[in-house]
């Protein structure tokens, strides 16, 4: 049976604290922010894979600042690397409520495989009980993930 890595969605300040105090627990980090110049947690100095994504928490009506299909493809292409370790996968954005839970759900769904999205969401909810995954992010990711049905969000 394939090992499923836990995925934790966090606020920026929470991610910074976790990485400072418990960096050895994390096998990969996905850092999401609105701007390229925005600070990110001290992950680049760690021996941990880090994917950096820059997009705003929006519903897609402003495509120039929303997650693009190219970014969704970048995330999808990185999923084998993100999930290859044995530790927890940390995903952070500024508030930890919408963008990071959406990306965390994508990662968890990938680990469970197509057709198991409800199980993936239920498992993600155990570690992240308060989340409102950004549906635009999920719709963009669903377009580049063959066989996956991320929307409507299971157990919402």
C-alpha positions as CSV (number, residue, x, y, z in Angstrom):
1,X,0.0,0.0,0.0
2,X,1.3,3.4,-0.9
3,X,2.3,5.7,1.9
4,X,0.2,8.9,2.2
5,X,2.1,11.9,3.5
6,X,0.2,14.2,5.8
7,X,-0.4,17.6,4.3
8,X,-0.7,20.7,6.6
9,X,-2.1,24.1,5.4
10,X,-0.8,27.0,7.4
11,X,-0.7,30.7,7.7
12,X,2.6,32.4,6.9
13,X,3.5,33.2,10.5
14,X,2.6,29.7,11.6
15,X,4.7,28.2,8.8
16,X,7.6,30.3,9.8
17,X,7.4,29.1,13.4
18,X,7.0,25.5,12.4
19,X,10.0,25.7,10.1
20,X,12.1,27.4,12.7
21,X,11.3,25.0,15.5
22,X,10.5,21.7,13.7
23,X,12.0,21.8,10.2
24,X,13.0,18.2,10.4
25,X,9.3,17.1,10.3
26,X,8.7,18.5,6.7
27,X,9.7,16.7,3.5
28,X,8.4,19.4,1.2
29,X,7.1,23.0,1.3
30,X,4.7,24.8,-1.0
31,X,5.0,28.6,-0.4
32,X,2.2,30.7,-1.9
33,X,2.1,34.5,-1.8
34,X,0.6,37.5,-3.7
35,X,3.9,39.0,-4.7
36,X,7.3,37.8,-5.7
37,X,9.1,40.1,-3.3
38,X,7.0,38.9,-0.3
39,X,9.0,37.1,2.3
40,X,8.7,33.4,2.6
41,X,9.5,31.1,5.5
42,X,13.1,30.0,5.9
43,X,12.8,27.0,3.7
44,X,15.4,27.8,1.0
45,X,18.2,27.2,3.5
46,X,16.8,23.8,4.6
47,X,17.4,20.5,2.8
48,X,13.7,20.4,1.9
49,X,12.1,20.7,-1.5
50,X,10.3,24.0,-1.9
51,X,7.9,25.1,-4.6
52,X,7.1,28.8,-4.8
53,X,3.7,29.9,-6.3
54,X,2.6,33.5,-6.7
55,X,-1.1,34.2,-7.1
56,X,-3.8,36.0,-5.3
57,X,-6.8,34.5,-3.4
58,X,-9.4,35.4,-6.0
59,X,-12.2,33.7,-7.9
60,X,-10.6,34.1,-11.3
61,X,-12.4,37.3,-12.5
62,X,-9.0,39.0,-12.5
63,X,-6.9,36.4,-14.4
64,X,-3.7,38.4,-14.3
65,X,-3.5,37.8,-10.5
66,X,-5.3,34.5,-10.1
67,X,-3.7,31.0,-10.4
68,X,-3.0,30.4,-14.1
69,X,-3.2,27.1,-15.9
70,X,0.6,27.3,-16.2
71,X,0.9,27.5,-12.4
72,X,-1.5,24.6,-12.1
73,X,0.6,22.6,-14.5
74,X,3.8,23.5,-12.5
75,X,2.1,22.3,-9.4
76,X,0.9,19.1,-11.1
77,X,4.4,18.4,-12.6
78,X,6.0,18.9,-9.1
79,X,3.6,16.5,-7.3
80,X,5.8,13.4,-7.7
81,X,8.7,15.3,-6.1
82,X,6.5,17.0,-3.4
83,X,5.1,13.6,-2.3
84,X,8.3,11.5,-2.6
85,X,9.5,12.2,1.0
86,X,8.3,10.6,4.2
87,X,7.6,13.7,6.2
88,X,4.7,16.1,6.4
89,X,4.1,18.4,3.5
90,X,3.7,22.0,4.5
91,X,1.7,24.4,2.3
92,X,1.4,28.0,3.4
93,X,-0.2,31.2,2.2
94,X,-0.8,34.4,4.2
95,X,-4.0,33.4,6.0
96,X,-3.9,29.6,5.6
97,X,-7.7,29.4,4.8
98,X,-8.2,29.4,1.1
99,X,-5.2,29.1,-1.2
100,X,-3.1,26.7,1.0
101,X,-6.0,24.4,1.7
102,X,-6.8,24.2,-2.0
103,X,-3.2,23.3,-2.9
104,X,-3.1,20.9,0.1
105,X,-6.2,19.2,-1.2
106,X,-4.7,18.9,-4.7
107,X,-1.6,17.2,-3.1
108,X,-3.7,14.9,-1.0
109,X,-6.0,14.0,-3.9
110,X,-2.9,13.2,-6.0
111,X,-1.6,10.8,-3.3
112,X,-5.0,9.0,-3.0
113,X,-5.5,8.9,-6.8
114,X,-8.3,9.7,-9.1
115,X,-11.8,8.6,-7.8
116,X,-10.7,9.0,-4.2
117,X,-11.1,12.7,-3.8
118,X,-13.7,12.4,-1.0
119,X,-11.3,10.2,1.0
120,X,-8.5,12.7,0.3
121,X,-10.6,15.6,1.5
122,X,-11.7,13.7,4.7
123,X,-8.1,12.9,5.5
124,X,-7.0,16.5,4.9
125,X,-9.7,17.7,7.2
126,X,-8.3,15.7,10.1
127,X,-5.2,17.9,10.1
128,X,-6.9,21.1,8.8
129,X,-10.4,21.3,10.3
130,X,-10.9,25.0,9.4
131,X,-10.5,25.6,5.7
132,X,-12.3,27.1,2.7
133,X,-10.4,25.8,-0.3
134,X,-10.2,28.3,-3.2
135,X,-12.5,26.8,-5.9
136,X,-10.7,28.7,-8.7
137,X,-7.5,27.1,-7.7
138,X,-9.2,23.7,-7.7
139,X,-10.8,24.3,-11.1
140,X,-7.5,25.3,-12.6
141,X,-5.8,22.2,-11.2
142,X,-8.6,19.9,-12.2
143,X,-8.0,21.0,-15.8
144,X,-4.4,19.7,-15.8
145,X,-5.0,16.6,-13.7
146,X,-6.4,13.8,-15.9
147,X,-9.0,11.7,-14.2
148,X,-9.4,13.9,-11.1
149,X,-12.7,15.5,-10.0
150,X,-11.8,18.1,-7.4
151,X,-15.1,20.0,-7.7
152,X,-17.5,20.1,-6.1
153,X,-15.5,19.8,-3.0
154,X,-16.3,16.6,-1.1
155,X,-17.7,17.0,2.4
156,X,-17.9,20.7,2.2
